[in-house]
Amino acid sequence: MREAMPAGLAMDDFIAACQRPLRRSIRVNTLKISVEAFLAQVESYGWQLTPVPWCAEGFWIARDDEALPLGSTAEHLSGLFYIQEASSMLPVTALFADGNAPERVMDVAAAPGSKTTQIAALLQNQGFILANEYSASRVKVLHANISRCGIRNVGLTHFDGRVFGAALPEQFDAILLDAPCSGEGVVRKDPDALRNWSVQSNQEIAATQRELIDSAFHALAPGGTLVYSTCTLNQEENQQTVRWLLARYPQAVETLSLEGLFPGAEAALTEEGFLHVFPQIYDCEGFFVARLRKTAPVAPLPAPTYKVGAFPFAPMKTREAQAVTAAAGKVGLAWDDTLTLWQRDKEIWLFPQAFTPFIGKVRFSRTGVRLAEVHNKGYRWQHEAVVALAGSDNPLAFELTAEEAQEWYRGRDVWPQTPPDSDDVIVTFQHQPLGLAKKVGSRLKNSYPRELVRDGVLFSAPL
């Protein structure tokens, strides 16, 4: 650490910072609520919110009442905010800096979804995001977070990130490679992070990072932006990995300085214009961020030899699509022309139009939003579609009380004092969609997915 640390920083300050508890931080999900409206909504909660300088939607949070887990608050359950470490908000801010407005974005190592959801919010659900995760066990968590946040422009893949340069050459306007690393910056959150640390391990990880950044660079279109980041602190996995790419393609890549990314960025700026964030600088986790631009095409990699297989979906015919759209409108679900209807057997999905060029090039685990299943009485609308498409203040929604919303999240049926008029209603709390309920007599039958059901302490009834 002494070798990696800039001359202006002290080792004693670094050790002291690593021994302090990590400040918790959240990011407001502007796909569902504005920052101003969110701050007004939580004003009475006693939360002390301190703005994160590099993310307009980010706040460090301190609470008087820690008995209620942050993840069990009503605002988190309905996707109004994401619990995200402040320094991990930096890479996406860098990706969109200086007015960068990409349409096709890849997040190479996406789980659990903090950066994918941040990208989707900045894109305002437009364009297309390929979110890849190598670990099979983490893909499910990635999808759950994307669904909770009401995101509909993401395609999930499950590959080793080194395949994309060959499989999708020069296809993306922007790529985020938040690379697997030795995790030297996360000791404040995980005291065991360095238990298996070794110089040899750093060297092995750096070799993998070079292969990943090379692949990502080949998948980037000329003129596109590549952000490389890690949550580690040694130079071999950070500066040297980026220098390796610059040396490999000297005529095709340039560094974009992050000097003006936010007020105070110069405190972590390297001579190349990267951000090397030690924990004591901003009182957060350690992080590294570099921003690069591809200035010219490069020789393609050998074409992949695998077979993708036939795409199992077909676009819906106009008349059938109109019938689905009309039926969805009757229960309060609507979408714009950036999404198109596709079908596989009895499943109906909404795919982003910007996804179409990727069909047949790689295999997707899932894409867009699963809208409905066809059955003999019409359509069975899916939970993720309600969350993504119902919006806030839906005129066809039925607002629950806090007690009723708690019952909903626990997977129980709800017995409102005055049942709704319609048989199928979108139930909401704080005007945010929780799911679709069917009226059976005087009760509302719960359709909340079993895997999302919550036990234990939830938000208090009188809010």
C-alpha positions as CSV (number, residue, x, y, z in Angstrom):
1,M,0.0,0.0,0.0
2,R,2.9,2.4,0.7
3,E,4.2,1.8,-2.8
4,A,0.8,2.4,-4.4
5,M,-0.2,5.4,-2.3
6,P,0.5,8.9,-3.6
7,A,3.0,11.0,-1.8
8,G,0.4,13.4,-0.4
9,L,-1.4,10.6,1.5
10,A,-0.3,9.1,4.9
11,M,-0.2,5.4,5.8
12,D,-1.6,6.2,9.3
13,D,-4.6,7.9,7.8
14,F,-5.2,4.9,5.5
15,I,-5.1,2.4,8.4
16,A,-7.4,4.6,10.5
17,A,-9.9,4.9,7.6
18,C,-9.8,1.1,7.0
19,Q,-10.7,0.5,10.7
20,R,-13.7,2.9,10.7
21,P,-17.1,1.4,9.9
22,L,-18.1,2.1,6.4
23,R,-20.7,4.8,5.9
24,R,-23.9,3.5,4.3
25,S,-25.1,5.1,1.1
26,I,-28.1,4.9,-1.2
27,R,-28.9,6.0,-4.7
28,V,-32.4,7.3,-5.6
29,N,-33.9,5.4,-8.5
30,T,-35.1,8.2,-10.8
31,L,-37.0,5.7,-13.0
32,K,-39.6,5.7,-10.2
33,I,-39.2,9.0,-8.4
34,S,-37.3,12.3,-8.7
35,V,-34.7,13.1,-6.1
36,E,-36.7,16.1,-4.9
37,A,-39.9,14.0,-4.4
38,F,-37.9,11.2,-2.7
39,L,-36.3,13.7,-0.2
40,A,-39.8,15.1,0.5
41,Q,-41.2,11.6,1.1
42,V,-38.6,10.6,3.6
43,E,-38.2,14.0,5.3
44,S,-40.2,12.9,8.4
45,Y,-38.2,9.7,8.9
46,G,-35.2,11.1,10.8
47,W,-32.8,10.1,8.0
48,Q,-29.6,12.2,7.8
49,L,-28.8,12.4,4.1
50,T,-25.5,13.8,2.9
51,P,-25.1,14.2,-0.9
52,V,-22.4,12.1,-2.6
53,P,-20.3,14.7,-4.6
54,W,-20.0,12.5,-7.8
55,C,-23.6,11.3,-8.1
56,A,-26.6,13.6,-8.1
57,E,-28.8,10.8,-7.0
58,G,-26.5,9.4,-4.3
59,F,-26.6,10.1,-0.5
60,W,-24.7,8.9,2.5
61,I,-27.4,7.9,5.0
62,A,-27.4,7.9,8.8
63,R,-30.5,6.9,10.8
64,D,-31.6,7.2,14.4
65,D,-33.6,3.9,14.2
66,E,-31.4,1.1,13.0
67,A,-33.8,-1.6,14.2
68,L,-35.5,-1.6,10.8
69,P,-33.1,-2.9,8.1
70,L,-32.7,-0.4,5.3
71,G,-33.7,-3.1,2.9
72,S,-37.1,-3.6,4.7
73,T,-38.2,0.0,4.3
74,A,-41.2,0.6,2.1
75,E,-39.1,2.8,-0.3
76,H,-36.6,0.1,-0.8
77,L,-39.1,-2.7,-1.3
78,S,-40.9,-0.7,-4.0
79,G,-37.6,0.2,-5.8
80,L,-37.4,3.9,-5.0
81,F,-33.7,3.5,-4.0
82,Y,-30.8,1.1,-4.3
83,I,-28.4,0.5,-1.4
84,Q,-25.1,1.2,-3.1
85,E,-21.6,2.0,-1.8
86,A,-20.8,5.6,-2.7
87,S,-17.5,4.9,-4.5
88,S,-19.2,2.3,-6.7
89,M,-21.3,5.1,-8.2
90,L,-18.2,6.6,-9.7
91,P,-17.7,4.3,-12.7
92,V,-21.2,5.0,-14.2
93,T,-20.8,8.7,-13.6
94,A,-17.6,8.6,-15.5
95,L,-19.3,6.6,-18.3
96,F,-21.9,9.3,-18.8
97,A,-19.5,12.3,-18.2
98,D,-19.3,15.2,-20.6
99,G,-22.7,14.7,-22.1
100,N,-22.0,11.1,-23.2
101,A,-25.4,9.7,-24.4
102,P,-24.9,6.1,-25.5
103,E,-27.7,3.9,-26.9
104,R,-26.1,0.4,-26.6
105,V,-24.3,-0.2,-23.3
106,M,-22.6,-3.3,-21.9
107,D,-22.0,-4.0,-18.2
108,V,-19.4,-6.8,-18.4
109,A,-19.6,-8.0,-14.8
110,A,-23.0,-6.8,-13.7
111,A,-24.2,-8.6,-10.5
112,P,-25.7,-7.7,-8.1
113,G,-26.9,-4.9,-10.3
114,S,-25.9,-1.6,-8.7
115,K,-24.2,-0.2,-11.8
116,T,-26.7,-1.7,-14.3
117,T,-29.6,-0.1,-12.5
118,Q,-27.6,3.2,-12.3
119,I,-27.0,3.0,-16.1
120,A,-30.7,2.2,-16.8
121,A,-31.8,5.3,-14.7
122,L,-29.4,7.6,-16.6
123,L,-30.7,6.1,-19.9
124,Q,-34.3,6.6,-18.6
125,N,-35.1,3.0,-19.8
126,Q,-34.2,3.9,-23.4
127,G,-31.7,2.1,-25.7
128,F,-30.4,-1.3,-24.7
129,I,-28.1,-2.6,-21.9
130,L,-26.4,-6.0,-22.1
131,A,-25.8,-7.0,-18.5
132,N,-23.5,-10.0,-18.2
133,E,-22.7,-12.1,-15.1
134,Y,-20.3,-15.0,-15.1
135,S,-21.5,-16.5,-11.8
136,A,-24.7,-18.5,-12.4
137,S,-25.8,-18.1,-8.7
138,R,-25.7,-14.3,-9.0
139,V,-27.7,-14.0,-12.2
140,K,-31.0,-14.5,-10.3
141,V,-30.1,-11.7,-7.8
142,L,-29.2,-9.4,-10.8
143,H,-32.6,-10.0,-12.4
144,A,-34.4,-9.5,-9.1
145,N,-32.8,-6.0,-8.6
146,I,-33.5,-5.1,-12.2
147,S,-37.1,-6.1,-11.8
148,R,-37.6,-4.3,-8.5
149,C,-36.3,-1.0,-10.0
150,G,-38.8,-1.2,-12.9
151,I,-36.2,-1.6,-15.6
152,R,-37.2,-2.8,-19.1
153,N,-34.3,-2.3,-21.4
154,V,-31.9,-4.9,-20.2
155,G,-30.8,-8.3,-21.7
156,L,-29.1,-10.7,-19.3
157,T,-26.3,-13.0,-20.4
158,H,-24.3,-15.6,-18.5
159,F,-20.8,-15.8,-20.0
160,D,-17.1,-15.4,-19.3
161,G,-16.6,-11.7,-20.2
162,R,-13.7,-12.7,-22.5
163,V,-16.1,-13.9,-25.2
164,F,-17.7,-10.5,-26.1
165,G,-14.8,-9.1,-28.2
166,A,-15.1,-12.0,-30.6
167,A,-18.9,-12.5,-30.4
168,L,-20.0,-8.8,-30.6
169,P,-17.2,-6.9,-32.3
170,E,-17.6,-3.1,-32.2
171,Q,-21.3,-3.3,-31.2
172,F,-21.4,-0.9,-28.1
173,D,-21.3,2.8,-27.7
174,A,-20.2,2.5,-24.1
175,I,-18.9,-0.4,-22.0
176,L,-18.4,-0.6,-18.2
177,L,-15.8,-3.2,-17.1
178,D,-16.0,-3.2,-13.3
179,A,-13.4,-6.0,-13.2
180,P,-13.1,-8.9,-10.8
181,C,-10.2,-7.9,-8.5
182,S,-8.4,-8.6,-5.2
183,G,-10.8,-6.3,-3.3
184,E,-8.2,-4.4,-1.3
185,G,-10.5,-1.4,-1.1
186,V,-13.4,-3.2,0.6
187,V,-11.9,-4.0,4.0
188,R,-14.1,-1.5,5.8
189,K,-17.1,-3.6,4.7
190,D,-15.5,-7.0,4.8
191,P,-12.7,-7.4,7.4
192,D,-11.8,-10.8,5.8
193,A,-11.4,-9.4,2.3
194,L,-7.6,-9.7,2.4
195,R,-7.4,-13.1,4.3
196,N,-6.1,-14.8,1.1
197,W,-4.2,-11.9,-0.3
198,S,-0.9,-12.6,-2.0
199,V,1.4,-11.0,-4.6
200,Q,0.9,-14.0,-6.8
201,S,-2.8,-13.8,-6.6
202,N,-2.7,-10.1,-7.6
203,Q,-0.6,-11.1,-10.7
204,E,-3.0,-13.9,-11.7
205,I,-6.0,-11.5,-11.3
206,A,-4.2,-8.8,-13.3
207,A,-3.6,-11.4,-16.2
208,T,-7.4,-12.1,-16.3
209,Q,-8.1,-8.3,-16.2
210,R,-5.9,-7.8,-19.3
211,E,-7.9,-10.4,-21.2
212,L,-11.2,-8.9,-20.1
213,I,-10.2,-5.3,-21.0
214,D,-8.9,-6.5,-24.4
215,S,-12.2,-8.3,-25.1
216,A,-14.2,-5.2,-24.0
217,F,-12.2,-2.9,-26.2
218,H,-12.9,-5.1,-29.2
219,A,-16.6,-5.0,-28.4
220,L,-16.5,-1.2,-28.3
221,A,-17.5,0.7,-31.4
222,P,-15.0,3.4,-32.7
223,G,-15.8,6.7,-30.9
224,G,-17.2,4.7,-27.9
225,T,-16.3,5.1,-24.2
226,L,-14.8,2.3,-22.1
227,V,-14.7,2.7,-18.3
228,Y,-12.4,0.3,-16.4
229,S,-12.8,0.1,-12.6
230,T,-11.9,-2.0,-9.7
231,C,-12.5,-2.0,-5.9
232,T,-8.8,-2.7,-5.3
233,L,-5.8,-0.4,-4.7
234,N,-2.6,-1.9,-6.1
235,Q,-1.2,-0.5,-9.3
236,E,-0.8,-3.9,-11.1
237,E,-4.6,-4.4,-11.3
238,N,-5.3,-0.7,-11.9
239,Q,-2.9,1.7,-13.7
240,Q,-0.8,-1.1,-15.2
241,T,-3.8,-2.9,-16.7
242,V,-4.9,0.3,-18.4
243,R,-1.3,1.1,-19.5
244,W,-1.1,-2.4,-21.0
245,L,-4.2,-1.6,-23.2
246,L,-2.8,1.8,-24.2
247,A,0.5,0.2,-25.2
248,R,-1.3,-2.6,-27.1
249,Y,-3.4,-0.3,-29.3
250,P,-1.5,3.0,-29.3
251,Q,-3.2,4.3,-32.5
252,A,-6.8,3.3,-31.4
253,V,-7.3,4.4,-27.8
254,E,-6.9,7.6,-25.8
255,T,-7.3,8.5,-22.1
256,L,-10.1,10.8,-21.1
257,S,-9.1,12.6,-17.9
258,L,-11.5,12.5,-15.0
259,E,-10.1,15.7,-13.5
260,G,-13.4,17.6,-13.8
261,L,-15.8,14.8,-13.0
262,F,-16.9,16.4,-9.7
263,P,-15.7,19.1,-7.3
264,G,-12.7,17.6,-5.4
265,A,-11.8,15.0,-7.9
266,E,-8.3,16.3,-8.1
267,A,-7.6,14.8,-4.6
268,A,-7.7,11.3,-6.1
269,L,-6.4,12.1,-9.6
270,T,-3.4,10.3,-11.0
271,E,-1.0,11.8,-13.5
272,E,-2.7,10.0,-16.4
273,G,-6.1,11.4,-15.4
274,F,-7.4,8.2,-13.6
275,L,-9.1,8.3,-10.2
276,H,-7.3,6.2,-7.6
277,V,-9.5,6.6,-4.5
278,F,-8.0,5.6,-1.2
279,P,-10.5,5.2,1.6
280,Q,-9.2,8.2,3.6
281,I,-9.7,10.7,0.7
282,Y,-13.6,10.7,0.7
283,D,-14.3,8.4,3.6
284,C,-15.6,5.6,1.4
285,E,-14.4,2.3,0.0
286,G,-11.2,2.2,-2.0
287,F,-11.8,2.4,-5.8
288,F,-10.1,2.9,-9.1
289,V,-11.6,4.4,-12.3
290,A,-10.2,5.0,-15.7
291,R,-12.1,6.4,-18.8
292,L,-10.9,5.6,-22.3
293,R,-12.1,6.4,-25.8
294,K,-11.7,4.1,-28.9
295,T,-10.5,6.3,-31.7
296,A,-10.2,3.8,-34.5
297,P,-11.2,0.2,-35.4
298,V,-8.8,-2.6,-34.5
299,A,-8.2,-5.9,-36.2
300,P,-11.0,-8.3,-35.2
301,L,-10.5,-11.3,-33.1
302,P,-11.1,-14.8,-34.5
303,A,-14.8,-15.5,-35.0
304,P,-16.4,-17.7,-32.2
305,T,-16.9,-21.3,-33.0
306,Y,-20.0,-21.9,-30.8
307,K,-23.5,-22.1,-32.2
308,V,-26.1,-19.8,-30.6
309,G,-29.1,-21.8,-31.7
310,A,-32.5,-20.7,-33.1
311,F,-34.0,-17.7,-31.3
312,P,-37.2,-19.1,-29.6
313,F,-39.3,-15.9,-29.9
314,A,-41.2,-14.5,-32.8
315,P,-42.6,-10.9,-33.1
316,M,-46.4,-10.8,-32.6
317,K,-48.5,-10.1,-35.6
318,T,-50.2,-6.6,-35.7
319,R,-53.7,-7.7,-34.9
320,E,-52.6,-10.0,-32.0
321,A,-50.3,-7.2,-30.7
322,Q,-53.2,-4.7,-30.7
323,A,-55.4,-7.1,-28.7
324,V,-52.7,-7.6,-26.1
325,T,-52.0,-3.8,-25.9
326,A,-55.7,-3.1,-25.5
327,A,-56.2,-5.8,-22.8
328,A,-53.1,-4.5,-20.9
329,G,-54.5,-1.0,-21.0
330,K,-57.7,-2.1,-19.2
331,V,-55.7,-3.1,-16.1
332,G,-53.4,-0.1,-16.3
333,L,-50.3,-1.4,-18.1
334,A,-48.9,0.7,-21.0
335,W,-45.6,1.2,-22.9
336,D,-44.2,3.2,-25.7
337,D,-42.9,2.3,-29.1
338,T,-39.4,1.6,-27.9
339,L,-40.7,-1.8,-26.8
340,T,-42.2,-4.4,-29.1
341,L,-44.2,-7.6,-28.4
342,W,-42.7,-11.0,-28.9
343,Q,-44.1,-14.4,-28.2
344,R,-42.8,-17.9,-27.3
345,D,-45.6,-20.5,-27.0
346,K,-47.9,-19.0,-24.4
347,E,-45.4,-16.4,-23.1
348,I,-45.7,-12.8,-24.2
349,W,-42.6,-10.5,-23.7
350,L,-41.7,-6.9,-24.4
351,F,-38.3,-6.5,-25.9
352,P,-36.4,-3.2,-26.4
353,Q,-36.3,-2.3,-30.1
354,A,-32.5,-1.6,-29.7
355,F,-32.1,-5.3,-28.7
356,T,-33.0,-6.6,-32.2
357,P,-29.5,-6.4,-33.8
358,F,-28.2,-8.7,-31.1
359,I,-30.5,-11.6,-31.9
360,G,-28.6,-14.7,-33.0
361,K,-25.2,-13.4,-31.9
362,V,-25.1,-14.5,-28.3
363,R,-27.6,-16.4,-26.2
364,F,-29.6,-14.3,-23.7
365,S,-30.8,-15.7,-20.4
366,R,-33.7,-13.2,-20.5
367,T,-34.4,-9.9,-22.1
368,G,-36.8,-7.0,-21.5
369,V,-40.0,-7.7,-19.6
370,R,-42.1,-10.8,-19.3
371,L,-45.5,-9.3,-19.9
372,A,-48.1,-12.1,-19.7
373,E,-49.0,-15.7,-20.2
374,V,-51.9,-16.6,-22.5
375,H,-54.7,-18.8,-20.9
376,N,-58.2,-19.7,-21.9
377,K,-59.7,-16.7,-20.2
378,G,-57.3,-14.1,-21.6
379,Y,-54.0,-13.1,-20.2
380,R,-52.2,-13.6,-16.9
381,W,-50.2,-10.5,-16.3
382,Q,-46.7,-11.0,-14.7
383,H,-45.4,-9.3,-11.6
384,E,-42.3,-7.8,-13.3
385,A,-44.5,-6.2,-15.9
386,V,-46.7,-4.5,-13.3
387,V,-43.7,-3.1,-11.5
388,A,-42.1,-1.9,-14.8
389,L,-45.2,-0.6,-16.6
390,A,-47.8,0.6,-14.1
391,G,-46.0,3.8,-13.1
392,S,-46.9,6.0,-10.2
393,D,-50.3,7.6,-9.7
394,N,-51.9,5.0,-12.0
395,P,-55.6,6.0,-12.3
396,L,-56.6,2.3,-12.3
397,A,-54.6,1.4,-9.2
398,F,-55.9,0.6,-5.7
399,E,-53.9,2.2,-2.9
400,L,-53.3,0.0,0.1
401,T,-52.8,1.2,3.7
402,A,-49.5,0.6,5.4
403,E,-50.9,-2.4,7.3
404,E,-52.3,-3.9,4.0
405,A,-49.0,-3.3,2.2
406,Q,-47.2,-5.2,4.9
407,E,-49.5,-8.1,4.5
408,W,-48.9,-8.0,0.7
409,Y,-45.1,-8.2,1.1
410,R,-45.6,-11.1,3.5
411,G,-47.5,-13.0,0.7
412,R,-50.9,-12.8,2.4
413,D,-54.2,-11.9,1.0
414,V,-55.5,-8.4,1.8
415,W,-59.0,-7.6,3.2
416,P,-59.6,-3.9,2.5
417,Q,-62.4,-2.0,4.2
418,T,-63.8,-0.9,0.9
419,P,-62.9,-3.4,-1.9
420,P,-62.2,-2.0,-5.4
421,D,-64.8,-2.1,-8.2
422,S,-62.7,-4.0,-10.7
423,D,-61.9,-7.7,-10.4
424,D,-58.2,-7.2,-11.4
425,V,-56.4,-4.2,-9.9
426,I,-52.9,-3.0,-9.5
427,V,-52.3,-2.5,-5.8
428,T,-50.0,0.3,-4.8
429,F,-48.5,1.8,-1.6
430,Q,-47.2,5.3,-1.6
431,H,-48.5,5.3,-5.2
432,Q,-45.9,2.8,-6.2
433,P,-47.1,-0.5,-7.8
434,L,-46.7,-3.6,-5.6
435,G,-48.3,-6.1,-8.0
436,L,-51.6,-7.3,-9.5
437,A,-54.4,-8.5,-7.3
438,K,-57.6,-10.4,-8.1
439,K,-60.8,-9.5,-6.2
440,V,-62.4,-12.7,-4.7
441,G,-65.4,-11.7,-2.7
442,S,-64.3,-9.0,-0.3
443,R,-60.6,-9.9,-0.3
444,L,-57.7,-9.3,-2.7
445,K,-55.9,-12.4,-3.7
446,N,-52.1,-12.0,-3.4
447,S,-50.0,-12.6,-6.4
448,Y,-46.6,-11.5,-5.0
449,P,-43.9,-13.9,-6.2
450,R,-43.1,-16.5,-3.5
451,E,-39.3,-15.9,-3.9
452,L,-39.8,-12.2,-2.9
453,V,-42.0,-12.7,0.1
454,R,-40.6,-11.0,3.2
455,D,-40.6,-12.1,6.8
456,G,-39.4,-10.3,9.9
457,V,-39.5,-6.5,10.6
458,L,-41.0,-4.4,7.8
459,F,-41.7,-0.6,7.7
460,S,-43.9,0.6,10.5
461,A,-47.6,0.8,10.0
462,P,-48.1,4.5,10.8
463,L,-45.8,6.3,8.4
